[in-house]
Amino acid sequence: MEFDLESQPEIVQTIAGYALQGWELALTWLLGPVAWSQFALLIVAYLAAIVITRRLRPALARVLDPGDNDNFIATSRRFIAQFLPLLLPLLAYALTGVGESVVRSIFDSGAVIAFGKRIFLFLAVRALVRDIITDPFLKLLGRYVLIPIAAIYALGLLDAATEWLTAMQVSFGNIQFSAMALVRGVIAGGFLFWLGRWSNDQSTAFISKQAEMRPSLRQLLAKTVEFAIFATAFLLLMNIMGINLSALAVLGGAIGVGLGFGLQKIASNFISGVILLVEGQATVGDYVELDGGEAGTIVKMTARAAILETYDGRWIVVPNEDFITTRVVNYSDSGSANRYEAPFSVSYDTDINEVPTIIEAAVAQHPEVLDAPYPPDCELRGFGDSGIDFAVEFWVNGIDDGPNKYTSDVLFLIWNALKENDITIPYPHRVVEMKGELRTISE
């Protein structure tokens, strides 16, 4: 029974045609002396690459070793040194390229050695993805996109695959692009947004080290750089995919309608966040209290909300708009000090003229108590039922909560100072007056 190829579907005929061409090419490689000479050149190039790598790699490793340094040059050396595993396949690729030029100039044919050269490039790509790339997203992109493309290129099918993907059109509303543009977009988009994230991390780290700038200004600058980086990445991606940006006008109009109807709060919170960063009235590290009762330290400010961390470990997400439209008490704005007081009482037998001097000197010994804007101040508050009431006011840079125990520490100092000076802290007592005749009950 004969196999009728012409009666089969077109895709089967295409695959069969490629298979037949591959078989004929394999026979040519196996039987022709030109192919054997190219095989020999491939082996020579690979062996030469091994010899050169064994001698060159240790020397390069010593040159690129940064030691204990942590400057820009050392970082650059570490970055270059991680690519040393690519030395062998890239050397083999380069030497094979030289051999291909020689073979083509002599025999006017170099299919075998060109195939070997593509195989070496595939091995280099595989080593890059397997041994060098550590970022999870890039490793995923390399494993499922870069390595398959390198394999298709090694088999010599890249041009055919490119033509087929280019001919396939994809429509999305009034936007039309080819499947090849979509593939390019996936590859370029993954790389661009990874590069944008890396650039954003580096710029944020650099901006955060600028101690002379206000914290709010640093955050605003970091957010501006982040927006600029990803906006540029998006525009580049649209250009790479071949999408006409004017076609996005409809999408922009839809976003405008959404902002007008359903996204008002998001837009309001975003603008409020920009105002907060510009004015700097509340920034990361400040302890704030809002009218609604929310209180905590600002640990993060996003485009939509600020995140407060309470001293019991809870996180409270507060929309940025609340910082603009309601009253906010900032206990640590611009590093300003806060005043607290610690009340106590002494016995009526005490010479109260000596108490302020003793207590103020004792409280001033606390390492966190400030002399400015005012030193510790002990005041007489009143004459109570059990003793004479005093209170000492003191200033500190911080909040008396969480890790800070300012009032507790000051009360300890007051107790020890009163004990050392034989000043009695009175116990509460009551005088009970009994009227009338006392009667006894006889058994």
C-alpha positions as CSV (number, residue, x, y, z in Angstrom):
1,M,0.0,0.0,0.0
2,E,1.6,3.2,-1.1
3,F,1.5,6.4,0.9
4,D,-0.1,9.3,-1.1
5,L,1.5,12.5,0.2
6,E,-0.5,14.8,-2.0
7,S,-3.8,13.7,-0.5
8,Q,-2.6,14.6,3.1
9,P,-3.3,17.9,4.8
10,E,-1.0,20.8,4.0
11,I,0.7,20.8,7.4
12,V,1.5,17.1,7.0
13,Q,3.0,17.8,3.6
14,T,5.1,20.7,5.0
15,I,6.4,18.5,7.9
16,A,7.2,15.7,5.4
17,G,9.0,18.1,3.2
18,Y,11.2,19.3,6.1
19,A,11.9,15.7,7.1
20,L,12.9,14.8,3.5
21,Q,15.2,17.9,3.3
22,G,16.7,16.9,6.7
23,W,17.3,13.4,5.5
24,E,19.0,14.5,2.3
25,L,21.1,17.0,4.3
26,A,22.1,14.2,6.7
27,L,23.1,12.0,3.9
28,T,25.2,14.8,2.4
29,W,26.9,15.4,5.8
30,L,27.6,11.7,6.3
31,L,28.9,10.9,2.8
32,G,30.6,14.1,1.6
33,P,34.2,14.9,2.4
34,V,33.3,18.5,2.9
35,A,31.1,17.5,5.8
36,W,33.8,15.4,7.4
37,S,36.2,18.3,7.2
38,Q,33.7,20.5,8.9
39,F,33.1,17.9,11.6
40,A,36.9,17.9,12.1
41,L,37.0,21.6,12.4
42,L,34.2,21.5,15.0
43,I,36.1,19.1,17.1
44,V,39.3,21.1,16.8
45,A,37.4,24.3,17.7
46,Y,35.8,22.7,20.8
47,L,39.1,21.2,22.0
48,A,40.9,24.5,21.5
49,A,38.2,26.2,23.5
50,I,38.6,23.7,26.3
51,V,42.4,24.3,26.4
52,I,42.0,28.1,26.3
53,T,39.3,28.1,29.0
54,R,41.4,26.0,31.4
55,R,44.2,28.5,31.1
56,L,42.2,31.7,30.9
57,R,39.5,31.1,33.4
58,P,41.7,31.0,36.6
59,A,43.5,34.2,35.4
60,L,40.2,36.0,34.8
61,A,38.9,34.8,38.2
62,R,41.9,36.3,39.9
63,V,41.6,39.6,38.0
64,L,37.9,39.9,38.8
65,D,38.1,38.9,42.4
66,P,37.0,42.0,44.3
67,G,38.2,40.8,47.7
68,D,36.5,42.6,50.6
69,N,35.9,45.8,48.8
70,D,32.3,47.1,48.4
71,N,32.7,50.0,46.0
72,F,31.4,50.4,42.4
73,I,34.4,48.8,40.8
74,A,34.1,45.8,43.1
75,T,30.4,45.4,42.3
76,S,31.2,45.6,38.6
77,R,33.8,42.9,39.0
78,R,31.4,40.6,40.8
79,F,28.8,41.2,38.0
80,I,31.3,40.3,35.3
81,A,32.7,37.3,37.2
82,Q,29.3,35.5,37.3
83,F,29.5,35.1,33.5
84,L,32.7,33.0,33.6
85,P,30.7,29.8,33.0
86,L,29.9,31.1,29.5
87,L,33.5,31.3,28.6
88,L,33.8,27.7,27.1
89,P,30.7,27.7,24.9
90,L,31.3,31.3,23.7
91,L,34.9,30.5,22.9
92,A,33.8,27.5,21.0
93,Y,31.2,29.6,19.2
94,A,33.8,32.2,18.2
95,L,36.4,29.7,17.1
96,T,33.8,27.8,15.1
97,G,32.8,31.1,13.4
98,V,36.4,31.5,12.3
99,G,36.4,27.9,11.0
100,E,33.1,28.5,9.1
101,S,34.7,31.5,7.3
102,V,37.6,29.3,6.3
103,V,35.4,26.5,5.1
104,R,33.1,28.7,3.1
105,S,36.1,30.4,1.4
106,I,37.5,27.0,0.4
107,F,34.5,24.8,-0.3
108,D,31.7,27.4,-0.7
109,S,29.7,25.4,1.8
110,G,29.5,25.5,5.6
111,A,26.1,24.0,6.6
112,V,27.6,21.5,9.0
113,I,29.9,23.9,10.8
114,A,27.2,26.5,10.9
115,F,24.9,24.0,12.6
116,G,27.7,23.2,15.1
117,K,28.1,26.9,15.8
118,R,24.4,27.3,16.5
119,I,24.6,24.3,18.9
120,F,27.4,26.1,20.8
121,L,25.3,29.2,21.1
122,F,22.4,27.0,22.4
123,L,24.7,25.6,25.1
124,A,25.7,29.1,26.0
125,V,22.1,30.2,26.4
126,R,21.3,27.0,28.4
127,A,24.3,27.7,30.8
128,L,23.1,31.3,31.1
129,V,19.6,30.3,32.2
130,R,20.7,27.4,34.4
131,D,23.9,28.7,36.1
132,I,23.9,32.5,36.0
133,I,20.4,33.9,36.1
134,T,19.1,33.9,39.7
135,D,16.1,36.1,39.5
136,P,13.0,33.9,39.5
137,F,11.1,35.8,36.8
138,L,14.1,36.0,34.5
139,K,14.8,32.3,35.0
140,L,11.2,31.4,34.2
141,L,11.4,33.6,31.1
142,G,14.7,32.0,30.0
143,R,13.5,28.5,30.6
144,Y,10.2,28.7,28.6
145,V,11.1,31.4,26.1
146,L,14.8,32.0,25.6
147,I,15.9,28.3,25.5
148,P,13.1,27.2,23.1
149,I,14.0,30.1,20.8
150,A,17.7,29.1,20.9
151,A,16.8,25.5,20.2
152,I,14.7,26.6,17.1
153,Y,17.6,28.7,16.0
154,A,20.0,25.8,16.4
155,L,17.8,23.6,14.2
156,G,17.7,26.3,11.5
157,L,13.9,26.8,11.8
158,L,13.9,30.3,13.2
159,D,13.3,32.1,9.9
160,A,10.4,29.8,9.0
161,A,8.9,30.2,12.5
162,T,9.3,34.0,12.3
163,E,7.5,34.1,8.9
164,W,4.7,32.0,10.2
165,L,4.2,34.1,13.3
166,T,4.4,37.3,11.3
167,A,1.6,36.1,8.9
168,M,-0.7,35.3,11.9
169,Q,-2.7,38.4,12.8
170,V,-4.2,39.1,16.2
171,S,-7.0,41.6,16.7
172,F,-8.0,43.3,19.9
173,G,-10.7,45.8,19.3
174,N,-9.4,48.4,16.9
175,I,-5.8,47.3,17.6
176,Q,-4.3,44.7,15.3
177,F,-0.9,43.2,15.5
178,S,0.9,40.0,14.4
179,A,1.6,37.0,16.6
180,M,5.3,37.7,16.1
181,A,4.7,41.2,17.6
182,L,3.0,39.5,20.6
183,V,6.0,37.1,21.1
184,R,8.4,40.1,20.8
185,G,6.2,41.9,23.4
186,V,6.3,39.0,25.8
187,I,10.1,38.8,25.6
188,A,10.8,42.5,25.5
189,G,8.1,43.2,28.1
190,G,9.5,40.7,30.6
191,F,13.0,42.1,30.2
192,L,12.0,45.8,30.2
193,F,9.9,45.5,33.3
194,W,12.5,43.5,35.1
195,L,15.1,46.1,34.1
196,G,12.7,48.8,35.2
197,R,12.2,47.1,38.6
198,W,16.0,46.7,39.0
199,S,16.6,50.3,38.0
200,N,13.9,51.5,40.4
201,D,15.5,49.5,43.3
202,Q,18.9,51.0,42.5
203,S,17.5,54.6,42.2
204,T,15.5,54.2,45.4
205,A,18.5,52.9,47.3
206,F,20.6,55.9,46.0
207,I,17.9,58.4,46.8
208,S,17.4,57.0,50.3
209,K,21.1,57.6,51.1
210,Q,20.7,61.4,50.5
211,A,20.5,62.4,54.1
212,E,20.4,66.1,53.4
213,M,17.0,65.7,51.7
214,R,13.8,65.7,53.7
215,P,12.3,62.2,54.0
216,S,9.1,63.3,52.3
217,L,11.1,64.8,49.4
218,R,13.1,61.5,49.1
219,Q,9.9,59.5,48.8
220,L,8.4,61.9,46.3
221,L,11.5,61.8,44.1
222,A,11.6,58.0,44.4
223,K,7.9,57.7,43.3
224,T,8.6,60.2,40.4
225,V,11.6,58.1,39.2
226,E,9.5,54.9,39.5
227,F,6.7,56.4,37.4
228,A,9.1,57.7,34.8
229,I,10.9,54.3,34.5
230,F,7.8,52.2,34.0
231,A,6.1,54.8,31.8
232,T,9.2,54.7,29.5
233,A,9.2,50.9,29.6
234,F,5.6,50.8,28.6
235,L,6.2,53.2,25.7
236,L,9.2,51.2,24.5
237,L,7.1,48.0,24.7
238,M,4.4,49.5,22.6
239,N,7.0,50.6,20.0
240,I,8.6,47.1,20.0
241,M,5.2,45.4,19.5
242,G,4.5,47.8,16.6
243,I,1.3,49.1,18.2
244,N,0.3,52.6,17.1
245,L,-0.1,54.7,20.2
246,S,-2.9,56.7,18.7
247,A,-4.9,53.4,18.8
248,L,-4.8,53.6,22.6
249,A,-6.9,56.8,22.6
250,V,-10.1,54.8,23.0
251,L,-8.5,53.0,26.0
252,G,-7.5,56.4,27.4
253,G,-11.0,57.7,27.0
254,A,-12.4,54.6,28.8
255,I,-10.0,55.2,31.7
256,G,-11.1,58.9,31.8
257,V,-14.7,57.8,32.1
258,G,-13.8,55.3,34.8
259,L,-12.0,58.0,36.8
260,G,-15.1,60.2,36.4
261,F,-17.5,57.6,37.7
262,G,-15.9,54.8,39.6
263,L,-12.3,55.7,40.4
264,Q,-12.8,59.1,42.1
265,K,-11.6,57.8,45.4
266,I,-8.5,56.3,43.9
267,A,-7.6,59.5,42.0
268,S,-8.3,61.5,45.2
269,N,-6.1,59.3,47.3
270,F,-3.3,59.4,44.7
271,I,-3.4,63.2,44.5
272,S,-3.5,63.4,48.3
273,G,-0.5,61.2,48.5
274,V,1.4,63.5,46.2
275,I,0.4,66.5,48.4
276,L,1.6,64.7,51.5
277,L,5.0,63.9,50.0
278,V,5.4,67.5,48.7
279,E,4.4,69.2,52.0
280,G,6.2,66.6,54.2
281,Q,3.7,67.1,57.1
282,A,3.5,63.3,57.6
283,T,6.2,60.9,56.4
284,V,7.6,57.5,57.1
285,G,8.7,57.2,60.7
286,D,6.3,59.7,62.1
287,Y,3.9,58.7,64.9
288,V,0.5,60.1,64.0
289,E,-3.1,60.0,65.4
290,L,-6.1,60.7,63.3
291,D,-9.5,61.9,64.2
292,G,-11.0,58.5,63.7
293,G,-8.8,57.1,66.4
294,E,-6.2,55.4,64.2
295,A,-2.8,55.9,65.7
296,G,0.6,54.4,64.9
297,T,4.0,54.8,63.2
298,I,3.9,55.3,59.5
299,V,5.9,52.4,58.1
300,K,5.1,52.8,54.4
301,M,3.4,55.4,52.1
302,T,2.0,54.0,48.8
303,A,0.2,55.8,46.0
304,R,-3.2,55.0,47.6
305,A,-2.7,54.8,51.3
306,A,-0.4,55.1,54.3
307,I,0.3,52.1,56.5
308,L,0.4,52.6,60.2
309,E,2.0,50.1,62.6
310,T,0.6,50.1,66.1
311,Y,2.7,49.2,69.1
312,D,0.8,45.9,69.5
313,G,2.0,44.8,66.0
314,R,-1.2,45.6,64.0
315,W,-1.0,47.3,60.6
316,I,-3.7,49.9,59.8
317,V,-4.2,51.0,56.2
318,V,-5.3,54.7,56.1
319,P,-6.3,56.3,52.8
320,N,-4.2,59.3,51.9
321,E,-7.3,61.4,51.6
322,D,-7.9,61.1,55.4
323,F,-4.6,62.9,56.0
324,I,-5.8,65.9,54.0
325,T,-9.5,66.1,55.0
326,T,-9.3,65.3,58.7
327,R,-7.3,66.5,61.6
328,V,-4.0,64.7,62.2
329,V,-1.9,64.9,65.3
330,N,1.8,64.3,64.4
331,Y,3.8,63.5,67.5
332,S,7.2,63.3,65.8
333,D,7.0,65.7,62.9
334,S,10.5,66.9,61.9
335,G,12.0,65.2,65.0
336,S,10.3,67.6,67.4
337,A,10.3,66.7,71.1
338,N,7.3,65.6,73.1
339,R,6.4,66.6,76.7
340,Y,5.2,64.1,79.4
341,E,4.6,64.3,83.1
342,A,4.9,61.9,86.0
343,P,2.6,62.6,89.0
344,F,3.5,61.6,92.6
345,S,2.7,62.6,96.2
346,V,4.7,63.2,99.4
347,S,3.7,63.2,103.0
348,Y,2.5,66.3,104.8
349,D,5.5,66.0,107.1
350,T,7.8,66.8,104.2
351,D,9.6,70.1,103.6
352,I,8.1,70.7,100.2
353,N,10.6,73.4,99.3
354,E,13.3,70.8,98.9
355,V,11.2,68.4,96.6
356,P,11.5,70.3,93.3
357,T,15.3,70.5,93.4
358,I,15.7,66.8,94.4
359,I,13.2,65.5,91.7
360,E,14.5,67.7,88.9
361,A,18.1,66.6,89.5
362,A,17.1,62.9,89.6
363,V,15.0,63.1,86.4
364,A,17.7,65.0,84.5
365,Q,20.0,61.9,85.0
366,H,17.8,59.9,82.5
367,P,19.8,59.7,79.2
368,E,16.7,60.4,77.0
369,V,15.4,63.4,79.0
370,L,16.3,66.6,77.1
371,D,17.5,70.0,78.4
372,A,15.8,71.8,75.5
373,P,13.3,73.1,74.9
374,Y,13.0,72.9,78.7
375,P,14.7,70.9,81.4
376,P,12.7,68.8,83.8
377,D,10.3,70.9,85.8
378,C,8.7,69.8,89.1
379,E,5.5,71.6,90.0
380,L,3.2,71.6,93.0
381,R,-0.2,70.6,91.9
382,G,-2.3,70.6,95.0
383,F,-3.0,69.3,98.5
384,G,-4.7,66.0,98.4
385,D,-6.5,63.9,101.0
386,S,-3.5,61.7,101.8
387,G,-0.5,63.8,100.7
388,I,0.8,66.8,98.8
389,D,0.5,66.3,95.0
390,F,3.4,67.0,92.7
391,A,4.1,66.4,89.0
392,V,7.4,66.5,87.1
393,E,7.3,67.6,83.4
394,F,10.0,66.3,81.1
395,W,10.8,66.4,77.3
396,V,12.0,63.5,75.2
397,N,12.5,62.8,71.5
398,G,10.0,59.9,71.1
399,I,6.7,58.4,72.0
400,D,6.1,57.0,75.5
401,D,4.9,53.7,74.2
402,G,6.1,50.4,72.7
403,P,9.9,50.1,73.2
404,N,10.0,53.4,75.1
405,K,9.2,53.5,78.8
406,Y,9.9,57.1,79.6
407,T,7.3,57.7,82.3
408,S,8.0,54.4,84.0
409,D,11.8,55.1,84.1
410,V,11.1,58.6,85.5
411,L,8.8,57.2,88.2
412,F,11.6,54.8,89.2
413,L,14.0,57.7,89.5
414,I,11.5,59.6,91.6
415,W,11.0,56.7,93.9
416,N,14.7,56.2,94.4
417,A,15.3,59.9,95.0
418,L,12.6,60.2,97.6
419,K,13.9,57.1,99.4
420,E,17.4,58.4,99.4
421,N,16.3,61.7,101.0
422,D,14.0,60.0,103.5
423,I,10.9,61.6,102.0
424,T,7.8,59.5,102.7
425,I,5.3,58.7,100.0
426,P,2.0,58.6,101.9
427,Y,-0.5,55.7,101.8
428,P,-4.1,56.6,101.2
429,H,-6.0,56.7,104.6
430,R,-9.4,57.6,105.7
431,V,-10.8,58.8,109.1
432,V,-13.9,57.0,110.1
433,E,-16.1,58.8,112.6
434,M,-18.6,56.7,114.5
435,K,-21.5,58.3,116.2
436,G,-23.9,56.9,118.8
437,E,-23.4,54.3,121.5
438,L,-21.5,51.1,120.9
439,R,-23.4,48.1,121.8
440,T,-22.0,44.7,122.5
441,I,-23.9,41.5,121.8
442,S,-23.9,39.0,124.7
443,E,-24.1,35.4,124.0
